Amino acid sequence: MYTPRIYTSYTPLGDAPLATLAGKTLTDMTGNGNFPDPVPTLEDYGNHVNDYRTKHEAAAETGGRFATTAKDIARLALLQQMKRLASYVNFTADGDANKLVSSGFMLVPPPKSNTAPEIPLWVRVRRGPQKGQLVLDIAKVRHTWQYGYQVSNQRDEQGEIIWGDTIHATTRSKSNIIAGLQSVVTYWVRVRAMNGYGTGDWSEPVSGSTE
């Protein structure tokens, strides 16, 4: 029997999604009557959220080693606090989905069978081992036979990504090499899961730059 709960570990999230989620949870938990005595306190949690977001922005802007190290240390501290707070939310909500959602944390979807797969929880793109390559990592989706992904480095006049008709396929969720790309160019990638019952929706696009 499925009991609603939220994720307690957010380690797989990239830096930008983590910063966004942390800010959302801080906002949604503040003044939330469903959770009167949060652990850690929201003041302490807020300090970690703001520290990480500030250092993340600094690292993204400068790309320097010192800023990146500071960001990574703040990230680990924030993840620990998020795990503590999410555990408190799960315990206090006691399976009440409405209360869980009100916290701003991510609800674990119920297990499904005989249906099209869910959207991947996260997608990551990093530089590949050679020039003109990227490496694609995908959060595993239950009941999935393969993943389809699209790659683009173009936007239209309105700033929307132009995806085209080409869809690549892979059965692997980790270390997929995307080759034949231009060097020193930013690309966007989106992913969807597929099985015998249908095709899931596209993930939000993520970006990465080739070497």
N, C-alpha and C positions, 0 to 999 in steps of 0.2 A: 504494500500500500504506500502510495506517495504521500509524504509529508512535506508541505512547502517549507523551504529554507532559502537562505541567501548564501552566496559564496563567501568563504572566509579568507581564501587566498587569492590575491590579485597579482602575484608575481609574473604571470605570463603577459600582462598588459604592457604595451610600450609606454614610453615616458609621457607622451602627449595624452593618450587616453587615460592613463593613471592620474595625471594632474587634473583632468576634467572630472573624472569620477570622484576623486577626493574632494574637490570643491563642491560637487553636488551633494555628497553625503554630509558634509559640514553644514551646508545650507538647510538640507531637509531634516537633519537631526536637531538643529537649533530650534528650541521652543516646541519640539514634538512631544505632545502629551502621552504618546504611547510608550515613551522611553524616558521616564523621569529621572533616573539615576545612572546615566551612562558611565561605562568603564572602558577606556579612560574618560576623564572629564572632558567636556567639549572645549574647555579652555586649553587643556593640554593637547588634545587632538588638533585643535585649530592651529596651534603653534607649529606642529609638525606639518600640517597641510600647507600653511603659508610659507614655511621654510623651504619645503620641497619645491613648491611652485615657483618661488623666487629664484632658486638655484637652477631649476630646470630651464627657466627663461634665459638666465645668464649663460648657461652652457649652450643652449640653442643659438644664442646670438654670437658668442665668441668662438665656441668650439675648442677652446683652450683646454689643456690637460688639467690645470688646477681647477677650473670651473666644472669640468666633467667629473673629476674625482669628488668634489664637494657635492655635486648633484647626486652621485651614486650613493654616497654615505647618507644623505638626507632621504633618498629613496628607500633604503633598507630600514631606516628608522620609521618612516611613514608606513611601510608595509606591515611592520610589527604592530603598530598602533591600529591600523585598519583591521588586522586579524582579531585583535582584542575587542574592538568595538563591534565588529560583525558577529563575533561569538556571543557577546552580550545581547545583541539584537535578536539572534536566533533563540537564545534562552528565554528572553523576556516575551517575545511574540508568541512562542509556543505553537508554531505552526499556523498562525493567523496570517494568511497571504496579504491581506490589506495592510496590516501593521508592518509586515516585512517590506512591502513596496514603498511605504511611506518613509522608510529610512534612507532611501536613495541608493542603497546597495543593490547589487545585481541578483535577481531571483534565479535560482537553479530551475531550469525547465523540467517538467515531468517527463519521465521516460515515454517514448512513443514507438509504436511499431505499426507496420502497414500504412505508413504515411511518408510523405516527402520529408527529407531531413531539414533540420534547423539551420539557421545562419551560423557560420563559424563564430565562436565567441571572440576570437581575435585572429588577426592576420599580421605577420611581420615580414618586412623586406629589409635585407641588409646587403652590403656589397659582396660581390662574388670573389672567388679566388683569382680570377683573371680580369683583365680590362674588358669592359663591355658586357659584364655579367652581374646579375643579381641573384640572391638566394631567397627563396620563398618558404616561409614556415607558416603552417596553418594549425589552429586548434582543432583537435580531432572532434569529429561530429559522429554521434552514434548512428548506427544503421546506414552508413554511407559506403557506397561502392567506389566512388571516385569523386574528385574535385575538378571543377572547371574554373579556369581563371583567364582574365583578360589583362593586357598590358597596353599602356598608352603614354605618350609624352606630349600629347596635343590637347589644347583647349580651344573652344570656340569663342566668338566675340563676347558672349555673355559670361565667359569664364568656366563654362561647363566642360568636363572632360569628354573628349571624343573617343569612344571605345571601339567603334568599327564592328565588323562581323566575326572576326577571328576569335575563337575560344579554344584555349589549350586545355588538355586534360592530364591529370596525374592521379595515381592511386596512393601516393605518398603524402603524408602531412608534414614531413620535415625535410629540410635540405634539398629542396627542388631548385636546380640550377636553371635560371632563365638566361640564355646566351644570345649572341648575335645583336646586342644592343649597342647604341652609340656610346662612346666614352664621355665621361664627365657631363652626363645629362640626367635630369630628374625624371623618373618614371612613376606612374601610378598603377597600382594593381588592385583588382577586386576578385573575390573568390565566391563560388557557390558550391554547395554539396549536392550530390546526385545519388539516387539509388533506384531500385526497380519500381518504386511507386511514384517517382516524380523527381523534380528538381527544386531545390530550395531557393530562397531569395539571395540576391547578391549581398555581400558584406559591404561595409563602408570602405571606400578606397583608402589605401595607405601608400605612402610615397617612399622612394629611396633613390639615391644617386649612384650612378656607376663610377668606376674609377677610370 
